[in-house]
Amino acid sequence: MGRPVVHWELMSKDPAGVSDFYAKLFGWKVTYHPEINYRIVETGAKGEMPGINGGIVQPDREGPWPGNMLFYILVDDLGAYREKIVAAGGKIHVEEQEVPGMGTLSLFTDPEGRMNGLWKAAERAARKPAKKAAAKKAAKKKKK
């Protein structure tokens, strides 16, 4: 049995600026808690693929520290969000790449160079588990 991702955390040299970048881009609610020097991020995801929340923190010591991580953000229009990313100071590294039967992704970096991804899920009918699709195809061949 796998373990789900339940939280993410970005370590940043400029937590306020990075928080503003993601809040403006995706409409996330970022709440600063000065007593712990931590920003709680609520993504507000709803629907079929609910998202997870996370946090943004500035490490209390100089590096090296793990400042990069990759997570994917569900969007409805990859092209529109790529434009928003560039306008907000980010950079696109992969325009669009299909993951057959699952969806399409784009990869970008934020203003600090942190790589992240955009994800657009395939239509529900196209997202068949590989084993079921293969079994169905084999059954069709047998009938012929």
ABEGO torsion letter per residue (X at the ends): XBBBBABBBBBBABAAAAAAAAAAAAGBBBBBBAAAGBBBBBAGBBEABBBBBBBBBBBABBOBBBABBBBBBBBABAAAAAAAAAAAGBBBABABBBBBGAEBBBBBBBAAGBBBBBBBBBBAAABBBAAAAAAAAAAAAAAX
